[in-house]
Amino acid sequence: MNKYESIKAEMTAALKNGDKLRRLTLADMVATIDKAATSGKTRVEITDVLVDEVMTKYKKTVQEMVDTCPDTDKYADRKAEYLAKLEIAKEFAPI
């Protein structure tokens, strides 16, 4: 099973477990990978290398969301959500 298929399998498992945030985050990752594979006029094969590149960018984007979110009570829930998304992204992004 390649990395793309493992992310999709984890998304299905999250759906079965009722973990909405994890399912939505993984679905966003899959959509981001699909978008990268279809950029331009031709579709490229989804390889582990492509998944690693996309997941590195995805993790960086989520990290920026965490870093720019204000540390106030008003945004506490949003920051907690971003941190949870970051932990999920770290599971699949290369080090």
N, C-alpha and C positions, 0 to 999 in steps of 0.2 A: 504494500500500500504506500503510495507516495504521499507527500506532505499535504497536497491539495485534498486528496481523498480522506486523509485523517482529520482535517479541519471539518470537512463535510460530515464525517461520521460523528465527530464531537458535537456538531450542531444538532444532529438528529438525536443524540443522547440527551442533550440539554432540553430539547423539545419534549422528550418522553419524561424527563425528570421535573418538568415544569419550571426550569430555571430561565425565566424570561430575559434577564439582562445578558446572561451568557449566550443564549440562543441569538439574540439580536446582535450582539457583538460579533459572534462567529459568522452570522449571515452578512454583516457588513464587511467582514474580512473576505468572504467568498465573493461578494459583489465587487470588491476592490480588485481582487485577483482576476476575475472575469473581465473587468474593464481594462486592466493592463494587458490582458491577452488579446483583446480586440481593438487596441489602439491602432489608429491608422486605417488603411483600407483592407488589410489582411489580418487574419487571425493567426497568432503564433501558438505553438504547443505549450501547454502549461507544464513546465518542468519544475523540479525542486529548486533550481537556481532562480527561476522567475518568482516562485513563491517566497524564497528567502529575500529577494530584493524588495518585493512588495511589502512583506511583513516588516522589514526593517524600516521602510518609510512610514508604514501604518503606526508602528510603535513610537516613532519619533513624533508623528502628528499628535498622538494621544498624550505623549509626554508634554508637548507644548500646551495642550489643553489644560493639563494639570497645573503646569507652571504659571499659566496666565489667569487661572481662576482665582478670584479674590478669596482671601481667608476670612470671610465674614459669615455670620450666622445665616444670612440671606442665601448664600451660595453653598452652604455646607452639604446639602443633599447632592447638588450637582458635582461638587468636588469628589464626594465619596463615590459617585457613579463613574467619574473619570478614572479614579484610582482603581476601581474594580475592573474597568475596561483595560487599563494598563497592565494589570496582573494577568489577564487573559491573553493579551497581546504578547507578553513576555514568554508565555508557554510555547508559542509557535514561532516567534522571531528568533533568528540566530543571535548568538551573544555578541 
